[in-house]
Amino acid sequence: MSTSNKIDPPIPFVDIKGQYANMESELNDAILGVCRDASFIRGAALAEFESRFAEIHGVGHAISVASGTDALKLAVETLGIGSGDEVITVPNTWISTSFAISHTGATPVFVDIDPDTYQMDVGALEKAITPKTKAILPVHLYGHPAPMPEIVALCKSRGLYIVEDVAQAVLARINGQMVGAIGDIACYSFYPSKNLGCYGDGGMVITDNDDLAAKMRMLCDYGQVEPHLHQMIGYNSRLDSLQAAVLLRKLPHLEAWTAARRRVAGWYDERLADLAVKRPVTGPGAEPVYHLYVIQVDNRDACVSYLRDHGVLAQIHYPSVIHLQPCYQDLGYHVGDMPVAEAARDKILSLPIYPEITEAQVDQVTGILRDYLSGADA
Ligand SMILES: Cc1ncc(COP(=O)(O)O)c(C=O)c1O
């Protein structure tokens, strides 16, 4: 294969180093401030970050935890869900979503997705509800909102909880409403490559329900209601103050970074319009935040190899579906049970997207993709 059109240096999938370089001195100040004060656990930066995060979402409570995985697990546990219960979610997400359900002893029930938006299929959801169903766990995948109006309608009429997985979709909206502030409780990840990322692991749970917030705070703080009074068997799950200090400095930039992601998605949309690829589809009323820009192509694996060989560090989210993972063999799912998610799995690929990518780099990425599709190096 000729690599004469190779981009060198390669275009990364995300550019965490570039973002750091743009904010280096203020981030260093924030980190050193925590060190100088030795306020490593539950310092002022953490309290301020929680309060600003709640304010942005218009909810009463934001409770920080050690990771997005913990946020999900503790949120499901806070709802009192456990053995004998079912929670419905999607099979095309990061494994933490379903592990959150499994860790409580409840059973994850998977439903297929919409072929255009990749979000939960509401028709399939309705059919999957049983007397054992206690909650629905929609994932706002790739930064696109799940169809919340329909999910809320279904849950209200049946008395089911909604736990939103907002790990990829901070600030996304549907019908003008910010996701995360729609269900009973919502979970965020601050994994470094997320739209709002810290420098390690971190997560958040938000809710407008005072009782759920009180239980959640207790659960992640050793089950304590006050120091040395352990009301329940709890966990030690907290966001480090160093991470909170970083996040607090980054938070004011999030709107601008989101606008930049939308601009980049627009550049891709324009340049891919005449190519044999399926571009992202925005659902009704949705305002996505483009955590990922996911396209579908035939011969996906060959395409990803070509892109990577030519300096475009594309990735796949995700190359497997959860209902067919070995850890869930006991649930009895088979190939073909989720035809839409399984078909998408074989064709999806994620192109580089981050606020700092330039229009010229998007031109380079789409140029390489165009070369591949036209068989330039064949
Ligand atoms: C959809 C989704 N849910 C949950 C998680 C878990 O978050 P974390 O990596 O912070 O544990 C992630 C992030 O990887 C995610 O993308």
The ligand as a MOL file (V3000), in Angstrom:
LIG
                    3D

  0  0  0     0  0            999 V3000
M  V30 BEGIN CTAB
M  V30 COUNTS 16 16 0 0 0
M  V30 BEGIN ATOM
M  V30 1 C -21.4750 5.8740 28.4280 0
M  V30 2 C -20.4920 5.7390 29.5530 0
M  V30 3 N -20.9280 5.3050 30.7430 0
M  V30 4 C -20.0710 5.1640 31.7780 0
M  V30 5 C -18.7360 5.4570 31.6700 0
M  V30 6 C -17.8180 5.1900 32.8240 0
M  V30 7 O -17.1390 6.3390 33.2670 0
M  V30 8 P -15.6930 6.2000 33.9680 0
M  V30 9 O -14.7130 5.8270 32.9220 0
M  V30 10 O -15.4700 7.5920 34.5070 0
M  V30 11 O -15.8020 5.2060 35.0500 0
M  V30 12 C -18.2640 5.9430 30.4470 0
M  V30 13 C -16.8510 6.3520 30.2700 0
M  V30 14 O -15.9570 5.6740 29.9730 0
M  V30 15 C -19.1530 6.0670 29.3510 0
M  V30 16 O -18.7250 6.5000 28.1560 0
M  V30 END ATOM
M  V30 BEGIN BOND
M  V30 1 1 1 2
M  V30 2 1 2 3
M  V30 3 2 2 15
M  V30 4 2 3 4
M  V30 5 1 4 5
M  V30 6 1 5 6
M  V30 7 2 5 12
M  V30 8 1 6 7
M  V30 9 1 7 8
M  V30 10 2 8 9
M  V30 11 1 8 10
M  V30 12 1 8 11
M  V30 13 1 12 13
M  V30 14 1 12 15
M  V30 15 2 13 14
M  V30 16 1 15 16
M  V30 END BOND
M  V30 END CTAB
M  END
